[in-house]
Amino acid sequence: MIEKDEIVWDQDGQIKVLTFDLSGETFALEANMVCEILDIQSETLVPGSAAIAGSVINFRGSVIPVADLHLAFGFDAQSVTQDSRFIVIELEHNNEACVIGLKADKVHEVTTIDHRTTEAAPRIGTRWRQDFIRCLAKRNNDLIVVPNLPRIFNICGHIQAGTQH
């Protein structure tokens, strides 16, 4: 279960991640926090909830919040396509184990990021909040954004604890 703001690299300075798209940008989550990848299903809106987690879905018979990272990174909401998925993750939020569904425009692969290919987000010149990014990783000519989910959820809205895994 992920609960810290820092990435925990293995002894070789690597980490396995699941890559996915948000509005044409490649993002990555530590693979050990991913429980399952789901096809899109109907969501139920929750009145009065934080915009970033304004709906819930049924996951294995339990209701879990759905977070839309498009909002945290200032992207427009995307239409659902045949490639859209929910990435179900587990992390600790406010000292509680939470299972959360994250909206993704497309899920790619599990791959490895080497610490030597990463750097901190620039303090100036990015359109995203620097504190919402754990690191940027270079792969070929692309950048992979590793978001800081605990920070995003602490600032953008309270996530209620879902099922414990």
Rosetta constraint file for C-alpha pairs under 8 A:
AtomPair CA 1 CA 32 HARMONIC 7.42 0.50
AtomPair CA 1 CA 33 HARMONIC 5.91 0.50
AtomPair CA 1 CA 90 HARMONIC 5.97 0.50
AtomPair CA 1 CA 91 HARMONIC 5.06 0.50
AtomPair CA 1 CA 92 HARMONIC 6.54 0.50
AtomPair CA 1 CA 97 HARMONIC 7.75 0.50
AtomPair CA 2 CA 33 HARMONIC 6.25 0.50
AtomPair CA 2 CA 90 HARMONIC 7.16 0.50
AtomPair CA 2 CA 91 HARMONIC 4.70 0.50
AtomPair CA 2 CA 92 HARMONIC 6.06 0.50
AtomPair CA 3 CA 91 HARMONIC 5.82 0.50
AtomPair CA 3 CA 92 HARMONIC 4.76 0.50
AtomPair CA 3 CA 93 HARMONIC 6.88 0.50
AtomPair CA 3 CA 150 HARMONIC 6.82 0.50
AtomPair CA 4 CA 150 HARMONIC 7.18 0.50
AtomPair CA 5 CA 134 HARMONIC 7.12 0.50
AtomPair CA 5 CA 148 HARMONIC 6.22 0.50
AtomPair CA 5 CA 149 HARMONIC 7.90 0.50
AtomPair CA 5 CA 150 HARMONIC 6.52 0.50
AtomPair CA 5 CA 151 HARMONIC 7.15 0.50
AtomPair CA 6 CA 134 HARMONIC 6.81 0.50
AtomPair CA 7 CA 134 HARMONIC 7.32 0.50
AtomPair CA 8 CA 15 HARMONIC 7.46 0.50
AtomPair CA 9 CA 13 HARMONIC 5.13 0.50
AtomPair CA 9 CA 14 HARMONIC 5.24 0.50
AtomPair CA 9 CA 15 HARMONIC 5.38 0.50
AtomPair CA 9 CA 115 HARMONIC 7.40 0.50
AtomPair CA 10 CA 14 HARMONIC 5.36 0.50
AtomPair CA 10 CA 15 HARMONIC 6.19 0.50
AtomPair CA 13 CA 114 HARMONIC 5.93 0.50
AtomPair CA 13 CA 115 HARMONIC 5.28 0.50
AtomPair CA 13 CA 116 HARMONIC 7.62 0.50
AtomPair CA 14 CA 112 HARMONIC 6.46 0.50
AtomPair CA 14 CA 113 HARMONIC 5.55 0.50
AtomPair CA 14 CA 114 HARMONIC 4.42 0.50
AtomPair CA 14 CA 115 HARMONIC 5.75 0.50
AtomPair CA 15 CA 30 HARMONIC 7.08 0.50
AtomPair CA 15 CA 112 HARMONIC 5.56 0.50
AtomPair CA 15 CA 113 HARMONIC 5.45 0.50
AtomPair CA 15 CA 114 HARMONIC 6.71 0.50
AtomPair CA 15 CA 115 HARMONIC 7.92 0.50
AtomPair CA 16 CA 30 HARMONIC 6.06 0.50
AtomPair CA 16 CA 31 HARMONIC 5.52 0.50
AtomPair CA 16 CA 32 HARMONIC 7.75 0.50
AtomPair CA 16 CA 110 HARMONIC 6.61 0.50
AtomPair CA 16 CA 111 HARMONIC 5.61 0.50
AtomPair CA 16 CA 112 HARMONIC 4.45 0.50
AtomPair CA 16 CA 113 HARMONIC 6.39 0.50
AtomPair CA 17 CA 28 HARMONIC 5.73 0.50
AtomPair CA 17 CA 29 HARMONIC 5.24 0.50
AtomPair CA 17 CA 30 HARMONIC 4.37 0.50
AtomPair CA 17 CA 31 HARMONIC 4.46 0.50
AtomPair CA 17 CA 32 HARMONIC 7.90 0.50
AtomPair CA 17 CA 110 HARMONIC 5.38 0.50
AtomPair CA 17 CA 111 HARMONIC 5.48 0.50
AtomPair CA 17 CA 112 HARMONIC 6.02 0.50
AtomPair CA 17 CA 113 HARMONIC 7.07 0.50
AtomPair CA 18 CA 28 HARMONIC 5.32 0.50
AtomPair CA 18 CA 29 HARMONIC 5.33 0.50
AtomPair CA 18 CA 30 HARMONIC 6.40 0.50
AtomPair CA 18 CA 31 HARMONIC 5.37 0.50
AtomPair CA 18 CA 34 HARMONIC 7.93 0.50
AtomPair CA 18 CA 107 HARMONIC 7.76 0.50
AtomPair CA 18 CA 108 HARMONIC 7.16 0.50
AtomPair CA 18 CA 109 HARMONIC 5.58 0.50
AtomPair CA 18 CA 110 HARMONIC 4.31 0.50
AtomPair CA 18 CA 111 HARMONIC 6.42 0.50
AtomPair CA 19 CA 26 HARMONIC 6.60 0.50
AtomPair CA 19 CA 27 HARMONIC 5.59 0.50
AtomPair CA 19 CA 28 HARMONIC 4.31 0.50
AtomPair CA 19 CA 29 HARMONIC 6.70 0.50
AtomPair CA 19 CA 107 HARMONIC 6.27 0.50
AtomPair CA 19 CA 108 HARMONIC 5.31 0.50
AtomPair CA 19 CA 109 HARMONIC 5.53 0.50
AtomPair CA 19 CA 110 HARMONIC 6.32 0.50
AtomPair CA 19 CA 111 HARMONIC 7.35 0.50
AtomPair CA 19 CA 144 HARMONIC 7.97 0.50
AtomPair CA 20 CA 26 HARMONIC 5.69 0.50
AtomPair CA 20 CA 27 HARMONIC 5.35 0.50
AtomPair CA 20 CA 28 HARMONIC 6.17 0.50
AtomPair CA 20 CA 104 HARMONIC 6.44 0.50
AtomPair CA 20 CA 105 HARMONIC 7.31 0.50
AtomPair CA 20 CA 106 HARMONIC 5.55 0.50
AtomPair CA 20 CA 107 HARMONIC 4.20 0.50
AtomPair CA 20 CA 108 HARMONIC 5.25 0.50
AtomPair CA 20 CA 109 HARMONIC 7.55 0.50
AtomPair CA 21 CA 25 HARMONIC 5.45 0.50
AtomPair CA 21 CA 26 HARMONIC 4.71 0.50
AtomPair CA 21 CA 27 HARMONIC 5.95 0.50
AtomPair CA 21 CA 104 HARMONIC 6.08 0.50
AtomPair CA 21 CA 105 HARMONIC 5.40 0.50
AtomPair CA 21 CA 106 HARMONIC 5.17 0.50
AtomPair CA 21 CA 107 HARMONIC 6.43 0.50
AtomPair CA 21 CA 108 HARMONIC 7.74 0.50
AtomPair CA 22 CA 26 HARMONIC 6.58 0.50
AtomPair CA 22 CA 27 HARMONIC 7.07 0.50
AtomPair CA 22 CA 69 HARMONIC 7.83 0.50
AtomPair CA 22 CA 70 HARMONIC 6.55 0.50
AtomPair CA 22 CA 104 HARMONIC 5.97 0.50
AtomPair CA 22 CA 105 HARMONIC 5.49 0.50
AtomPair CA 22 CA 106 HARMONIC 7.49 0.50
AtomPair CA 23 CA 70 HARMONIC 7.46 0.50
AtomPair CA 23 CA 75 HARMONIC 6.67 0.50
AtomPair CA 23 CA 76 HARMONIC 7.81 0.50
AtomPair CA 23 CA 78 HARMONIC 7.23 0.50
AtomPair CA 23 CA 105 HARMONIC 7.05 0.50
AtomPair CA 25 CA 144 HARMONIC 7.68 0.50
AtomPair CA 25 CA 145 HARMONIC 7.95 0.50
AtomPair CA 26 CA 143 HARMONIC 6.96 0.50
AtomPair CA 26 CA 144 HARMONIC 5.12 0.50
AtomPair CA 26 CA 145 HARMONIC 6.30 0.50
AtomPair CA 27 CA 144 HARMONIC 5.21 0.50
AtomPair CA 27 CA 145 HARMONIC 4.50 0.50
AtomPair CA 27 CA 146 HARMONIC 5.74 0.50
AtomPair CA 27 CA 147 HARMONIC 7.27 0.50
AtomPair CA 28 CA 144 HARMONIC 6.49 0.50
AtomPair CA 28 CA 145 HARMONIC 6.11 0.50
AtomPair CA 28 CA 146 HARMONIC 5.02 0.50
AtomPair CA 28 CA 147 HARMONIC 7.29 0.50
AtomPair CA 29 CA 33 HARMONIC 7.37 0.50
AtomPair CA 29 CA 34 HARMONIC 7.63 0.50
AtomPair CA 29 CA 146 HARMONIC 6.23 0.50
AtomPair CA 29 CA 147 HARMONIC 7.31 0.50
AtomPair CA 30 CA 34 HARMONIC 7.26 0.50
AtomPair CA 31 CA 110 HARMONIC 7.00 0.50
AtomPair CA 33 CA 89 HARMONIC 5.34 0.50
AtomPair CA 33 CA 90 HARMONIC 5.40 0.50
AtomPair CA 33 CA 91 HARMONIC 6.67 0.50
AtomPair CA 34 CA 87 HARMONIC 6.94 0.50
AtomPair CA 34 CA 88 HARMONIC 5.99 0.50
AtomPair CA 34 CA 89 HARMONIC 4.43 0.50
AtomPair CA 34 CA 90 HARMONIC 6.59 0.50
AtomPair CA 35 CA 87 HARMONIC 7.74 0.50
AtomPair CA 35 CA 88 HARMONIC 5.45 0.50
AtomPair CA 35 CA 89 HARMONIC 5.25 0.50
AtomPair CA 35 CA 90 HARMONIC 6.77 0.50
AtomPair CA 36 CA 87 HARMONIC 6.19 0.50
AtomPair CA 36 CA 88 HARMONIC 5.18 0.50
AtomPair CA 36 CA 89 HARMONIC 7.19 0.50
AtomPair CA 37 CA 85 HARMONIC 6.71 0.50
AtomPair CA 37 CA 86 HARMONIC 5.83 0.50
AtomPair CA 37 CA 87 HARMONIC 4.66 0.50
AtomPair CA 37 CA 88 HARMONIC 6.01 0.50
AtomPair CA 38 CA 85 HARMONIC 5.66 0.50
AtomPair CA 38 CA 86 HARMONIC 5.06 0.50
AtomPair CA 38 CA 87 HARMONIC 6.38 0.50
AtomPair CA 38 CA 88 HARMONIC 7.39 0.50
AtomPair CA 39 CA 84 HARMONIC 7.06 0.50
AtomPair CA 39 CA 85 HARMONIC 4.94 0.50
AtomPair CA 39 CA 86 HARMONIC 6.36 0.50
AtomPair CA 40 CA 80 HARMONIC 7.96 0.50
AtomPair CA 40 CA 84 HARMONIC 6.33 0.50
AtomPair CA 40 CA 85 HARMONIC 5.14 0.50
AtomPair CA 40 CA 86 HARMONIC 6.07 0.50
AtomPair CA 41 CA 57 HARMONIC 7.46 0.50
AtomPair CA 42 CA 57 HARMONIC 6.94 0.50
AtomPair CA 43 CA 55 HARMONIC 5.93 0.50
AtomPair CA 43 CA 56 HARMONIC 5.60 0.50
AtomPair CA 43 CA 57 HARMONIC 5.17 0.50
AtomPair CA 44 CA 55 HARMONIC 5.23 0.50
AtomPair CA 44 CA 56 HARMONIC 5.32 0.50
AtomPair CA 44 CA 57 HARMONIC 6.48 0.50
AtomPair CA 45 CA 54 HARMONIC 5.83 0.50
AtomPair CA 45 CA 55 HARMONIC 4.20 0.50
AtomPair CA 45 CA 56 HARMONIC 6.59 0.50
AtomPair CA 46 CA 54 HARMONIC 5.54 0.50
AtomPair CA 46 CA 55 HARMONIC 5.20 0.50
AtomPair CA 46 CA 56 HARMONIC 7.12 0.50
AtomPair CA 47 CA 54 HARMONIC 7.42 0.50
AtomPair CA 48 CA 54 HARMONIC 7.98 0.50
AtomPair CA 49 CA 53 HARMONIC 6.69 0.50
AtomPair CA 49 CA 54 HARMONIC 5.27 0.50
AtomPair CA 49 CA 55 HARMONIC 7.92 0.50
AtomPair CA 50 CA 54 HARMONIC 5.71 0.50
AtomPair CA 50 CA 156 HARMONIC 7.26 0.50
AtomPair CA 50 CA 157 HARMONIC 5.08 0.50
AtomPair CA 50 CA 158 HARMONIC 6.76 0.50
AtomPair CA 51 CA 71 HARMONIC 7.83 0.50
AtomPair CA 51 CA 157 HARMONIC 7.46 0.50
AtomPair CA 52 CA 67 HARMONIC 5.36 0.50
AtomPair CA 52 CA 68 HARMONIC 5.31 0.50
AtomPair CA 52 CA 69 HARMONIC 6.88 0.50
AtomPair CA 52 CA 71 HARMONIC 6.08 0.50
AtomPair CA 52 CA 72 HARMONIC 6.97 0.50
AtomPair CA 52 CA 156 HARMONIC 6.60 0.50
AtomPair CA 52 CA 157 HARMONIC 6.64 0.50
AtomPair CA 53 CA 65 HARMONIC 6.14 0.50
AtomPair CA 53 CA 66 HARMONIC 5.36 0.50
AtomPair CA 53 CA 67 HARMONIC 4.27 0.50
AtomPair CA 53 CA 68 HARMONIC 6.40 0.50
AtomPair CA 53 CA 157 HARMONIC 7.35 0.50
AtomPair CA 53 CA 159 HARMONIC 6.94 0.50
AtomPair CA 54 CA 65 HARMONIC 7.57 0.50
AtomPair CA 54 CA 66 HARMONIC 6.99 0.50
AtomPair CA 54 CA 67 HARMONIC 7.23 0.50
AtomPair CA 55 CA 65 HARMONIC 5.92 0.50
AtomPair CA 55 CA 66 HARMONIC 5.50 0.50
AtomPair CA 55 CA 67 HARMONIC 7.66 0.50
AtomPair CA 56 CA 63 HARMONIC 6.25 0.50
AtomPair CA 56 CA 64 HARMONIC 5.34 0.50
AtomPair CA 56 CA 65 HARMONIC 4.27 0.50
AtomPair CA 56 CA 66 HARMONIC 5.24 0.50
AtomPair CA 57 CA 63 HARMONIC 5.60 0.50
AtomPair CA 57 CA 64 HARMONIC 5.60 0.50
AtomPair CA 57 CA 65 HARMONIC 6.54 0.50
AtomPair CA 57 CA 66 HARMONIC 6.80 0.50
AtomPair CA 57 CA 101 HARMONIC 7.91 0.50
AtomPair CA 58 CA 62 HARMONIC 5.47 0.50
AtomPair CA 58 CA 63 HARMONIC 4.73 0.50
AtomPair CA 58 CA 64 HARMONIC 6.41 0.50
AtomPair CA 59 CA 63 HARMONIC 6.13 0.50
AtomPair CA 59 CA 64 HARMONIC 6.54 0.50
AtomPair CA 62 CA 162 HARMONIC 7.55 0.50
AtomPair CA 62 CA 163 HARMONIC 6.34 0.50
AtomPair CA 63 CA 162 HARMONIC 6.69 0.50
AtomPair CA 63 CA 163 HARMONIC 7.50 0.50
AtomPair CA 64 CA 99 HARMONIC 6.37 0.50
AtomPair CA 64 CA 100 HARMONIC 5.77 0.50
AtomPair CA 64 CA 101 HARMONIC 6.88 0.50
AtomPair CA 64 CA 161 HARMONIC 7.79 0.50
AtomPair CA 64 CA 162 HARMONIC 4.92 0.50
AtomPair CA 64 CA 163 HARMONIC 6.95 0.50
AtomPair CA 65 CA 99 HARMONIC 7.70 0.50
AtomPair CA 65 CA 100 HARMONIC 5.37 0.50
AtomPair CA 65 CA 101 HARMONIC 6.18 0.50
AtomPair CA 65 CA 159 HARMONIC 7.11 0.50
AtomPair CA 65 CA 160 HARMONIC 7.16 0.50
AtomPair CA 65 CA 162 HARMONIC 6.97 0.50
AtomPair CA 66 CA 100 HARMONIC 5.88 0.50
AtomPair CA 66 CA 101 HARMONIC 4.48 0.50
AtomPair CA 66 CA 102 HARMONIC 5.65 0.50
AtomPair CA 66 CA 103 HARMONIC 7.06 0.50
AtomPair CA 67 CA 100 HARMONIC 7.02 0.50
AtomPair CA 67 CA 101 HARMONIC 6.10 0.50
AtomPair CA 67 CA 102 HARMONIC 4.91 0.50
AtomPair CA 67 CA 103 HARMONIC 6.41 0.50
AtomPair CA 68 CA 72 HARMONIC 7.48 0.50
AtomPair CA 68 CA 102 HARMONIC 6.02 0.50
AtomPair CA 68 CA 103 HARMONIC 5.37 0.50
AtomPair CA 69 CA 73 HARMONIC 6.33 0.50
AtomPair CA 69 CA 102 HARMONIC 7.15 0.50
AtomPair CA 69 CA 103 HARMONIC 7.05 0.50
AtomPair CA 70 CA 74 HARMONIC 6.10 0.50
AtomPair CA 70 CA 75 HARMONIC 4.77 0.50
AtomPair CA 70 CA 76 HARMONIC 6.49 0.50
AtomPair CA 70 CA 77 HARMONIC 6.23 0.50
AtomPair CA 71 CA 75 HARMONIC 5.87 0.50
AtomPair CA 71 CA 76 HARMONIC 7.17 0.50
AtomPair CA 71 CA 77 HARMONIC 7.30 0.50
AtomPair CA 72 CA 152 HARMONIC 6.90 0.50
AtomPair CA 72 CA 156 HARMONIC 7.09 0.50
AtomPair CA 73 CA 127 HARMONIC 7.99 0.50
AtomPair CA 73 CA 128 HARMONIC 5.66 0.50
AtomPair CA 73 CA 129 HARMONIC 7.51 0.50
AtomPair CA 74 CA 128 HARMONIC 7.26 0.50
AtomPair CA 78 CA 105 HARMONIC 7.43 0.50
AtomPair CA 80 CA 84 HARMONIC 5.76 0.50
AtomPair CA 80 CA 105 HARMONIC 7.48 0.50
AtomPair CA 81 CA 105 HARMONIC 7.50 0.50
AtomPair CA 83 CA 105 HARMONIC 6.30 0.50
AtomPair CA 83 CA 106 HARMONIC 5.02 0.50
AtomPair CA 83 CA 107 HARMONIC 7.51 0.50
AtomPair CA 84 CA 103 HARMONIC 7.47 0.50
AtomPair CA 84 CA 104 HARMONIC 5.75 0.50
AtomPair CA 84 CA 105 HARMONIC 4.46 0.50
AtomPair CA 84 CA 106 HARMONIC 5.15 0.50
AtomPair CA 84 CA 107 HARMONIC 7.66 0.50
AtomPair CA 85 CA 103 HARMONIC 6.14 0.50
AtomPair CA 85 CA 104 HARMONIC 5.30 0.50
AtomPair CA 85 CA 105 HARMONIC 6.50 0.50
AtomPair CA 85 CA 106 HARMONIC 6.36 0.50
AtomPair CA 85 CA 107 HARMONIC 6.92 0.50
AtomPair CA 86 CA 101 HARMONIC 5.55 0.50
AtomPair CA 86 CA 102 HARMONIC 5.28 0.50
AtomPair CA 86 CA 103 HARMONIC 4.82 0.50
AtomPair CA 86 CA 104 HARMONIC 6.01 0.50
AtomPair CA 87 CA 101 HARMONIC 5.42 0.50
AtomPair CA 87 CA 102 HARMONIC 5.01 0.50
AtomPair CA 87 CA 103 HARMONIC 6.51 0.50
AtomPair CA 87 CA 104 HARMONIC 6.95 0.50
AtomPair CA 88 CA 99 HARMONIC 6.76 0.50
AtomPair CA 88 CA 100 HARMONIC 5.58 0.50
AtomPair CA 88 CA 101 HARMONIC 4.30 0.50
AtomPair CA 88 CA 102 HARMONIC 6.26 0.50
AtomPair CA 89 CA 99 HARMONIC 5.61 0.50
AtomPair CA 89 CA 100 HARMONIC 5.42 0.50
AtomPair CA 89 CA 101 HARMONIC 6.31 0.50
AtomPair CA 89 CA 102 HARMONIC 7.54 0.50
AtomPair CA 90 CA 97 HARMONIC 6.89 0.50
AtomPair CA 90 CA 98 HARMONIC 5.51 0.50
AtomPair CA 90 CA 99 HARMONIC 4.48 0.50
AtomPair CA 90 CA 100 HARMONIC 6.37 0.50
AtomPair CA 90 CA 165 HARMONIC 7.37 0.50
AtomPair CA 91 CA 97 HARMONIC 5.87 0.50
AtomPair CA 91 CA 98 HARMONIC 5.43 0.50
AtomPair CA 91 CA 99 HARMONIC 6.69 0.50
AtomPair CA 92 CA 96 HARMONIC 5.30 0.50
AtomPair CA 92 CA 97 HARMONIC 4.55 0.50
AtomPair CA 92 CA 98 HARMONIC 5.76 0.50
AtomPair CA 92 CA 150 HARMONIC 7.85 0.50
AtomPair CA 93 CA 97 HARMONIC 6.48 0.50
AtomPair CA 93 CA 98 HARMONIC 6.48 0.50
AtomPair CA 93 CA 150 HARMONIC 6.64 0.50
AtomPair CA 93 CA 153 HARMONIC 7.88 0.50
AtomPair CA 93 CA 154 HARMONIC 7.98 0.50
AtomPair CA 93 CA 159 HARMONIC 7.44 0.50
AtomPair CA 93 CA 161 HARMONIC 7.69 0.50
AtomPair CA 96 CA 161 HARMONIC 6.35 0.50
AtomPair CA 97 CA 161 HARMONIC 6.29 0.50
AtomPair CA 97 CA 162 HARMONIC 7.50 0.50
AtomPair CA 97 CA 163 HARMONIC 7.88 0.50
AtomPair CA 97 CA 164 HARMONIC 5.93 0.50
AtomPair CA 98 CA 159 HARMONIC 7.95 0.50
AtomPair CA 98 CA 160 HARMONIC 7.26 0.50
AtomPair CA 98 CA 161 HARMONIC 4.41 0.50
AtomPair CA 98 CA 162 HARMONIC 4.90 0.50
AtomPair CA 98 CA 163 HARMONIC 6.56 0.50
AtomPair CA 98 CA 164 HARMONIC 6.41 0.50
AtomPair CA 99 CA 161 HARMONIC 6.73 0.50
AtomPair CA 99 CA 162 HARMONIC 4.81 0.50
AtomPair CA 99 CA 163 HARMONIC 5.73 0.50
AtomPair CA 99 CA 164 HARMONIC 6.56 0.50
AtomPair CA 99 CA 165 HARMONIC 7.37 0.50
AtomPair CA 100 CA 162 HARMONIC 6.72 0.50
AtomPair CA 113 CA 117 HARMONIC 7.27 0.50
AtomPair CA 113 CA 137 HARMONIC 7.01 0.50
AtomPair CA 114 CA 118 HARMONIC 7.20 0.50
AtomPair CA 117 CA 137 HARMONIC 5.48 0.50
AtomPair CA 117 CA 138 HARMONIC 5.39 0.50
AtomPair CA 117 CA 139 HARMONIC 7.56 0.50
AtomPair CA 118 CA 135 HARMONIC 6.27 0.50
AtomPair CA 118 CA 136 HARMONIC 5.40 0.50
AtomPair CA 118 CA 137 HARMONIC 4.19 0.50
AtomPair CA 118 CA 138 HARMONIC 6.26 0.50
AtomPair CA 119 CA 135 HARMONIC 5.61 0.50
AtomPair CA 119 CA 136 HARMONIC 5.45 0.50
AtomPair CA 119 CA 137 HARMONIC 6.58 0.50
AtomPair CA 120 CA 133 HARMONIC 7.82 0.50
AtomPair CA 120 CA 134 HARMONIC 6.99 0.50
AtomPair CA 120 CA 135 HARMONIC 4.77 0.50
AtomPair CA 120 CA 136 HARMONIC 6.10 0.50
AtomPair CA 121 CA 126 HARMONIC 7.87 0.50
AtomPair CA 121 CA 130 HARMONIC 5.72 0.50
AtomPair CA 121 CA 133 HARMONIC 6.52 0.50
AtomPair CA 121 CA 134 HARMONIC 7.67 0.50
AtomPair CA 121 CA 135 HARMONIC 5.91 0.50
AtomPair CA 121 CA 136 HARMONIC 6.12 0.50
AtomPair CA 122 CA 126 HARMONIC 6.68 0.50
AtomPair CA 122 CA 130 HARMONIC 6.94 0.50
AtomPair CA 123 CA 130 HARMONIC 6.28 0.50
AtomPair CA 126 CA 130 HARMONIC 7.71 0.50
AtomPair CA 128 CA 132 HARMONIC 7.41 0.50
AtomPair CA 129 CA 133 HARMONIC 7.30 0.50
AtomPair CA 131 CA 148 HARMONIC 7.23 0.50
AtomPair CA 131 CA 151 HARMONIC 7.15 0.50
AtomPair CA 132 CA 147 HARMONIC 5.76 0.50
AtomPair CA 132 CA 148 HARMONIC 4.98 0.50
AtomPair CA 132 CA 149 HARMONIC 7.24 0.50
AtomPair CA 132 CA 151 HARMONIC 6.22 0.50
AtomPair CA 132 CA 152 HARMONIC 5.78 0.50
AtomPair CA 133 CA 145 HARMONIC 6.81 0.50
AtomPair CA 133 CA 146 HARMONIC 5.88 0.50
AtomPair CA 133 CA 147 HARMONIC 4.39 0.50
AtomPair CA 133 CA 148 HARMONIC 5.03 0.50
AtomPair CA 134 CA 145 HARMONIC 7.86 0.50
AtomPair CA 134 CA 146 HARMONIC 5.49 0.50
AtomPair CA 134 CA 147 HARMONIC 5.45 0.50
AtomPair CA 134 CA 148 HARMONIC 5.03 0.50
AtomPair CA 135 CA 145 HARMONIC 6.39 0.50
AtomPair CA 135 CA 146 HARMONIC 5.43 0.50
AtomPair CA 135 CA 147 HARMONIC 7.33 0.50
AtomPair CA 136 CA 143 HARMONIC 6.32 0.50
AtomPair CA 136 CA 144 HARMONIC 5.60 0.50
AtomPair CA 136 CA 145 HARMONIC 4.86 0.50
AtomPair CA 136 CA 146 HARMONIC 6.18 0.50
AtomPair CA 137 CA 143 HARMONIC 5.57 0.50
AtomPair CA 137 CA 144 HARMONIC 4.97 0.50
AtomPair CA 137 CA 145 HARMONIC 6.58 0.50
AtomPair CA 137 CA 146 HARMONIC 7.66 0.50
AtomPair CA 138 CA 142 HARMONIC 5.91 0.50
AtomPair CA 138 CA 143 HARMONIC 4.77 0.50
AtomPair CA 138 CA 144 HARMONIC 6.33 0.50
AtomPair CA 139 CA 143 HARMONIC 6.17 0.50
AtomPair CA 139 CA 144 HARMONIC 7.21 0.50
AtomPair CA 148 CA 152 HARMONIC 6.24 0.50
AtomPair CA 149 CA 153 HARMONIC 6.03 0.50
AtomPair CA 150 CA 154 HARMONIC 6.06 0.50
AtomPair CA 151 CA 155 HARMONIC 6.17 0.50
AtomPair CA 152 CA 156 HARMONIC 5.69 0.50
AtomPair CA 152 CA 157 HARMONIC 7.90 0.50
AtomPair CA 153 CA 157 HARMONIC 5.43 0.50
AtomPair CA 153 CA 158 HARMONIC 6.23 0.50
AtomPair CA 153 CA 159 HARMONIC 6.74 0.50
AtomPair CA 154 CA 158 HARMONIC 6.47 0.50
